[in-house]
Amino acid sequence: MAKAKITTTKKIYLQPISTTKLVDGKGNEFKCPKDNVSKERVSRAFKEGDRAVKIMDKDGVLTMGTVDIKYFNEGPNVYKGDDWEGLNTLKINKAPTGVALPDEQLELMQFIATSSDLKPKSLFMQDTKWKFLVRSAMRGKNIMMTGPAGCGKTMAAKTLTNSLDRPHYYFNLGATQDPRATLIGNTHFNKEDGTFFSEALFVKAIQTEGAIILLDELSRAHPEAHNILMTVLDEGQRYLRLDEADGAPTIKVAKGVTFVATANIGNEYTATRVMDRALLDRFIIVEMDVLNHEEEVDLLSMLFPLVDIKQIDSVAAIVNDTRKELNSEMPRISTHISTRSSVEMVSLIYDGFTLAEAAEVTVYPLFDNAGGIDSERTFIKQVVQKYIPSDSTDEDLFNTEDVDGDTVEI
């Protein structure tokens, strides 16, 4: 005999206090959903005066109807408990007692409170940090995303621009050796026009009201880029001087422009440049976290749902082992495997590579081979071998008896 399907049903009764607002048993106010059916029912219930609005969550599906007001005032299902998840996005944030906040401020607070709905599942970032990121962008702050290489700084910055649906510009400052041309422009000459000055795209970007400007790899930028950006990022100045143009005009940064920089900061990043403290002080810092084992598995499974979960778990375990080792008192490695590298490993497995092959081309080049049996690469090969299936037909990843100088037989 087939088992009956178990359903989970939750109900909440709300009282309309206007044609667009409702209140629950705790006095929390909610906006009416934007769909026409909900608007019609809430408006009708308010105008009739003796109707409550019933919202029912049945196995995750929300439905709305109207019932007698007694269900709100007297019924056993009057809701006076914790916030109801299905209504969080509709909750109206009130100003503190005795404080009259402008409507614009209340709308901003509401947008920030519900901003987690804008964050895609593929971005593993704490909700509090995401809300801080959104709030800072809405306020036109200069934001610096920090964290280890490959942890998702650039992805978070690009997600922000897409979520807020604002004009955006991207500048990879780590890839340019001529920051003046990138940020200001170039002087050119031709026979028809003679000498003339051509402004850089950055000049247009800072004049675009409400724009989000991504300054990627700021910690790898040429020091001259830092000097040029000093006045642009300074809250009390916010201008760029075109010192190569006739008359050296000054370009003001438009209202609402937000600068989002990414930076790798720390001894691990030898190719980065030391940033001036005065430049750092022009930013608020949003630090990205590395994923733990479970989060790494969730992300990789989401990106590659057809890859065997055991393979994904092995990749996540290898990555996690390197992060634990790097955080130990006497680490035997100088860096860890980034999430960017773990994604590449699983993509290779999806394309038919074995775990050993994926590690060989993706992971091993990240670790120094100097020192033979005591090298970082030998250590990382030991880590990887723990997760190679025992019935694998591949040869051992390394053999300490076969070490000759700095080479390891594979």
C-alpha positions as CSV (number, residue, x, y, z in Angstrom):
1,M,0.0,0.0,0.0
2,A,1.5,3.4,-1.0
3,K,2.2,5.7,1.8
4,A,0.2,8.9,1.9
5,K,2.1,12.0,1.0
6,I,3.0,14.1,4.1
7,T,2.2,17.8,3.6
8,T,3.4,20.6,5.8
9,T,1.0,23.5,6.0
10,K,1.5,26.8,7.9
11,K,-1.1,29.6,8.1
12,I,-0.9,33.2,9.1
13,Y,-3.8,35.7,9.4
14,L,-3.1,39.3,8.7
15,Q,-5.4,42.3,9.2
16,P,-5.5,45.0,6.4
17,I,-4.8,48.5,7.8
18,S,-5.0,50.1,4.4
19,T,-5.4,49.0,0.8
20,T,-1.7,48.3,0.6
21,K,-0.6,47.4,4.1
22,L,-1.3,44.5,6.6
23,V,-0.4,43.8,10.2
24,D,0.2,40.5,12.0
25,G,-0.6,39.6,15.6
26,K,2.7,41.1,16.9
27,G,2.0,44.5,15.2
28,N,4.5,43.9,12.4
29,E,3.5,45.7,9.2
30,F,3.8,44.2,5.8
31,K,3.5,45.5,2.2
32,C,0.9,43.9,0.0
33,P,2.5,41.6,-2.6
34,K,2.8,43.3,-6.0
35,D,0.7,40.8,-8.1
36,N,-2.8,42.0,-9.1
37,V,-4.6,39.2,-7.4
38,S,-3.1,40.0,-4.0
39,K,-3.7,43.7,-4.5
40,E,-7.4,43.1,-5.2
41,R,-7.9,40.8,-2.2
42,V,-6.2,43.1,0.3
43,S,-8.0,46.1,-1.0
44,R,-11.4,44.3,-0.9
45,A,-10.7,43.0,2.6
46,F,-9.8,46.5,3.9
47,K,-12.8,48.1,2.3
48,E,-15.3,45.5,3.7
49,G,-13.8,45.9,7.1
50,D,-14.7,42.5,8.5
51,R,-12.3,40.4,6.6
52,A,-8.8,39.1,7.4
53,V,-6.3,37.9,4.9
54,K,-5.1,34.3,5.2
55,I,-1.7,33.4,3.8
56,M,-1.0,29.7,3.6
57,D,2.4,28.0,3.0
58,K,1.7,24.5,1.8
59,D,4.9,22.6,1.0
60,G,6.7,25.8,0.2
61,V,3.9,27.3,-2.1
62,L,2.2,30.5,-0.9
63,T,-1.5,31.1,-1.5
64,M,-3.6,34.1,-0.3
65,G,-7.3,34.3,0.5
66,T,-9.7,36.2,2.7
67,V,-11.6,34.9,5.8
68,D,-13.8,36.3,8.6
69,I,-11.9,38.8,10.8
70,K,-12.5,36.5,13.8
71,Y,-9.7,34.3,12.6
72,F,-7.3,37.2,13.2
73,N,-8.9,38.3,16.5
74,E,-9.9,35.1,18.2
75,G,-8.8,32.0,16.2
76,P,-6.2,29.5,17.4
77,N,-4.0,30.3,14.5
78,V,-3.4,34.0,15.3
79,Y,0.3,34.3,14.6
80,K,2.3,36.0,17.4
81,G,5.6,34.0,17.2
82,D,8.9,34.6,15.4
83,D,9.1,36.3,12.0
84,W,7.4,34.2,9.3
85,E,9.9,33.3,6.6
86,G,7.4,33.6,3.8
87,L,6.8,37.3,4.6
88,N,10.3,38.5,5.4
89,T,10.6,40.3,2.0
90,L,7.3,42.2,2.6
91,K,8.1,43.3,6.1
92,I,8.1,47.1,6.6
93,N,10.9,48.5,8.8
94,K,9.6,51.1,11.1
95,A,11.5,54.0,12.5
96,P,12.4,53.9,16.3
97,T,9.7,55.2,18.6
98,G,9.6,59.0,18.5
99,V,11.8,59.3,15.4
100,A,10.4,60.4,12.1
101,L,12.7,59.1,9.3
102,P,12.3,60.4,5.7
103,D,10.5,58.0,3.4
104,E,13.7,57.7,1.3
105,Q,15.6,56.4,4.4
106,L,12.9,53.9,5.2
107,E,12.9,52.6,1.6
108,L,16.7,52.3,1.8
109,M,16.5,50.4,5.1
110,Q,13.9,48.1,3.6
111,F,16.0,47.5,0.5
112,I,19.1,46.6,2.6
113,A,17.1,44.4,4.9
114,T,15.9,42.3,2.0
115,S,19.0,42.5,-0.1
116,S,19.9,38.8,0.6
117,D,17.3,38.0,-2.0
118,L,19.6,39.5,-4.7
119,K,22.5,37.3,-3.8
120,P,22.7,34.3,-6.1
121,K,23.2,30.8,-4.6
122,S,26.6,30.5,-6.4
123,L,28.0,33.4,-4.4
124,F,29.0,32.0,-1.0
125,M,29.2,35.1,1.1
126,Q,27.9,35.8,4.6
127,D,24.6,37.6,4.5
128,T,25.8,40.3,6.9
129,K,28.8,41.0,4.6
130,W,26.6,41.1,1.6
131,K,24.2,43.5,3.2
132,F,27.2,45.7,4.2
133,L,28.5,45.6,0.6
134,V,25.0,46.6,-0.8
135,R,24.6,49.3,1.8
136,S,28.0,50.7,1.1
137,A,27.3,50.8,-2.7
138,M,23.9,52.5,-2.1
139,R,25.7,55.1,0.0
140,G,28.4,55.8,-2.7
141,K,31.2,54.5,-0.5
142,N,34.6,53.4,-1.8
143,I,34.8,49.6,-1.2
144,M,37.8,47.4,-1.1
145,M,37.2,43.6,-1.4
146,T,40.1,41.7,0.3
147,G,40.8,38.1,0.7
148,P,43.0,35.2,-0.7
149,A,43.4,34.8,-4.4
150,G,40.5,32.9,-6.0
151,C,38.1,33.4,-3.1
152,G,35.5,35.2,-5.2
153,K,36.3,38.9,-4.7
154,T,35.8,39.9,-8.3
155,M,32.7,37.7,-8.6
156,A,31.2,39.4,-5.6
157,A,31.9,42.8,-7.1
158,K,30.4,41.9,-10.4
159,T,27.4,40.3,-8.7
160,L,26.8,43.6,-6.9
161,T,26.8,45.6,-10.1
162,N,24.3,43.2,-11.7
163,S,22.1,43.1,-8.6
164,L,21.7,46.8,-8.4
165,D,21.2,47.3,-12.1
166,R,23.3,50.4,-12.3
167,P,25.8,51.6,-15.0
168,H,29.1,49.9,-14.4
169,Y,32.6,50.0,-15.7
170,Y,35.5,47.5,-15.3
171,F,39.2,48.4,-15.2
172,N,41.9,45.8,-14.5
173,L,44.6,47.9,-13.0
174,G,46.9,44.9,-12.4
175,A,47.2,44.3,-16.2
176,T,48.2,47.8,-17.3
177,Q,51.7,49.3,-17.3
178,D,50.5,52.7,-18.4
179,P,48.1,53.9,-15.7
180,R,48.1,57.4,-17.0
181,A,46.7,56.3,-20.4
182,T,44.2,54.0,-18.7
183,L,42.9,56.6,-16.1
184,I,43.4,59.9,-17.9
185,G,44.1,59.5,-21.6
186,N,46.7,60.0,-24.3
187,T,48.0,62.8,-26.4
188,H,47.9,61.9,-30.1
189,F,49.0,63.5,-33.4
190,N,47.8,63.2,-37.0
191,K,48.2,65.4,-40.0
192,E,44.6,66.6,-40.1
193,D,44.1,67.5,-36.5
194,G,47.6,68.0,-35.3
195,T,48.2,67.3,-31.6
196,F,45.1,66.4,-29.6
197,F,44.2,64.8,-26.3
198,S,42.0,61.7,-26.2
199,E,40.3,61.0,-22.8
200,A,40.3,57.6,-21.3
201,L,37.1,55.6,-20.7
202,F,37.7,56.1,-17.0
203,V,37.0,59.9,-17.4
204,K,33.6,59.0,-18.9
205,A,33.0,56.5,-16.1
206,I,33.5,58.9,-13.2
207,Q,31.1,61.4,-14.9
208,T,28.3,58.8,-15.0
209,E,25.8,59.4,-12.2
210,G,25.2,56.4,-10.0
211,A,27.9,54.3,-11.7
212,I,29.7,51.4,-10.1
213,I,33.4,51.4,-11.1
214,L,35.3,48.2,-10.5
215,L,39.1,48.7,-10.0
216,D,40.3,45.1,-10.2
217,E,43.7,44.0,-8.8
218,L,44.4,47.4,-7.2
219,S,47.2,45.9,-5.1
220,R,49.0,45.0,-8.3
221,A,48.6,48.4,-10.0
222,H,51.6,50.7,-10.8
223,P,52.2,53.2,-8.0
224,E,51.3,56.0,-10.5
225,A,47.8,54.6,-10.6
226,H,47.6,55.0,-6.8
227,N,48.7,58.7,-7.1
228,I,46.2,59.5,-9.8
229,L,43.4,57.9,-7.7
230,M,44.2,59.8,-4.5
231,T,42.0,62.8,-5.3
232,V,39.3,60.7,-7.1
233,L,38.8,58.6,-4.0
234,D,39.1,61.3,-1.4
235,E,35.6,62.1,0.0
236,G,36.5,65.8,0.4
237,Q,37.8,66.2,-3.1
238,R,36.4,63.6,-5.6
239,Y,38.0,65.0,-8.8
240,L,40.4,64.0,-11.5
241,R,42.8,66.5,-13.1
242,L,43.5,66.0,-16.8
243,D,47.0,67.4,-16.5
244,E,47.9,66.5,-20.1
245,A,45.1,68.5,-21.6
246,D,45.3,72.2,-22.5
247,G,44.4,74.2,-19.4
248,A,44.5,71.1,-17.2
249,P,40.7,70.9,-16.6
250,T,39.3,69.2,-13.5
251,I,36.7,66.5,-13.9
252,K,34.3,66.1,-10.9
253,V,33.2,62.7,-9.8
254,A,29.4,62.4,-10.4
255,K,26.8,62.0,-7.7
256,G,26.4,58.4,-6.4
257,V,29.5,57.0,-8.1
258,T,30.8,53.9,-6.2
259,F,34.3,52.6,-6.5
260,V,34.8,48.9,-5.8
261,A,38.4,47.7,-5.7
262,T,39.8,44.2,-5.2
263,A,43.1,43.6,-3.6
264,N,45.3,40.7,-2.4
265,I,47.0,41.9,0.8
266,G,49.6,40.0,2.8
267,N,53.0,38.3,2.6
268,E,51.7,35.5,0.5
269,Y,51.2,37.7,-2.5
270,T,54.8,38.6,-3.6
271,A,53.7,40.1,-6.9
272,T,51.5,42.7,-5.2
273,R,52.7,46.3,-4.4
274,V,52.5,47.9,-1.0
275,M,49.6,50.3,-1.0
276,D,50.0,53.7,0.7
277,R,48.1,53.9,4.0
278,A,46.5,57.1,2.8
279,L,45.0,55.2,-0.2
280,L,43.8,52.4,2.0
281,D,42.1,54.8,4.4
282,R,39.9,56.0,1.5
283,F,38.1,52.6,1.4
284,I,35.8,50.6,3.7
285,I,37.0,47.0,3.8
286,V,34.8,44.0,2.9
287,E,36.8,40.8,3.7
288,M,35.9,37.7,1.7
289,D,36.1,34.4,3.5
290,V,37.5,31.1,2.1
291,L,34.9,28.3,1.9
292,N,34.8,25.5,4.4
293,H,34.6,21.8,3.3
294,E,30.8,21.7,3.2
295,E,30.5,25.0,1.3
296,E,33.1,23.9,-1.2
297,V,31.1,20.7,-1.9
298,D,27.9,22.7,-2.2
299,L,29.4,25.1,-4.7
300,L,31.1,22.5,-6.8
301,S,28.0,20.3,-6.8
302,M,26.0,23.3,-8.0
303,L,28.4,24.1,-10.8
304,F,28.9,20.4,-11.9
305,P,25.8,18.5,-10.9
306,L,26.7,15.5,-13.2
307,V,30.1,14.9,-11.6
308,D,30.2,12.0,-9.0
309,I,29.7,13.5,-5.5
310,K,32.6,11.3,-4.2
311,Q,34.9,13.0,-6.7
312,I,33.7,16.4,-5.7
313,D,34.1,15.6,-2.0
314,S,37.7,14.4,-2.6
315,V,38.5,17.7,-4.4
316,A,37.0,19.7,-1.5
317,A,38.9,17.6,1.0
318,I,42.2,18.2,-0.7
319,V,41.5,21.9,-0.8
320,N,40.5,22.0,2.9
321,D,43.6,20.1,3.9
322,T,45.8,22.7,2.3
323,R,44.0,25.5,4.1
324,K,44.3,23.8,7.5
325,E,48.0,23.2,6.8
326,L,48.6,26.8,5.9
327,N,46.9,27.9,9.2
328,S,49.0,25.5,11.3
329,E,51.8,26.8,13.6
330,M,54.6,25.4,11.3
331,P,53.0,25.1,7.8
332,R,54.8,23.0,5.2
333,I,53.4,25.0,2.3
334,S,53.3,28.7,1.5
335,T,49.9,28.9,-0.2
336,H,46.6,27.0,-0.3
337,I,44.5,25.8,-3.2
338,S,41.9,28.4,-4.1
339,T,38.3,27.9,-4.9
340,R,39.1,29.0,-8.5
341,S,41.5,26.1,-8.7
342,S,39.0,23.6,-7.2
343,V,36.5,24.7,-9.8
344,E,39.1,24.0,-12.5
345,M,39.9,20.6,-11.1
346,V,36.2,19.5,-11.1
347,S,35.8,20.9,-14.6
348,L,38.6,18.7,-15.8
349,I,37.1,15.7,-14.1
350,Y,33.8,16.5,-15.9
351,D,35.8,16.5,-19.1
352,G,37.2,13.0,-18.4
353,F,40.3,13.6,-16.4
354,T,41.1,11.5,-13.4
355,L,41.5,13.2,-10.0
356,A,45.3,12.4,-10.2
357,E,45.5,14.0,-13.7
358,A,43.5,17.1,-12.7
359,A,45.8,17.6,-9.7
360,E,48.9,17.2,-11.8
361,V,48.1,20.0,-14.2
362,T,46.1,22.3,-11.8
363,V,47.5,21.9,-8.3
364,Y,51.1,20.8,-8.4
365,P,52.4,23.8,-10.4
366,L,51.3,26.1,-7.5
367,F,53.8,24.5,-5.1
368,D,57.6,24.8,-5.1
369,N,59.5,21.6,-6.2
370,A,62.8,22.7,-4.6
371,G,64.0,20.5,-1.8
372,G,63.2,17.0,-3.2
373,I,61.5,14.9,-0.6
374,D,61.1,17.9,1.7
375,S,59.6,20.2,-1.0
376,E,56.1,21.7,-0.9
377,R,55.2,19.7,-4.1
378,T,56.1,16.4,-2.4
379,F,53.9,17.3,0.5
380,I,51.0,18.3,-1.7
381,K,51.3,15.0,-3.6
382,Q,51.0,13.1,-0.4
383,V,47.8,15.0,0.4
384,V,46.4,14.2,-3.0
385,Q,47.3,10.6,-2.9
386,K,45.2,10.1,0.3
387,Y,42.1,10.7,-1.9
388,I,43.0,8.6,-4.9
389,P,40.9,5.4,-4.9
390,S,42.9,2.4,-3.7
391,D,41.8,0.4,-6.8
392,S,43.1,3.0,-9.1
393,T,45.2,1.7,-12.0
394,D,47.3,4.8,-11.9
395,E,50.8,4.5,-10.5
396,D,51.5,5.9,-7.0
397,L,51.7,9.7,-7.2
398,F,55.1,9.6,-5.7
399,N,57.6,7.2,-4.2
400,T,60.0,8.5,-1.6
401,E,62.5,5.8,-2.5
402,D,62.6,7.0,-6.1
403,V,63.5,10.6,-5.2
404,D,66.6,11.8,-7.1
405,G,67.7,15.3,-6.4
406,D,64.7,17.6,-6.9
407,T,62.6,15.2,-9.0
408,V,59.9,12.9,-7.9
409,E,58.8,10.0,-10.1
410,I,55.2,10.0,-11.1
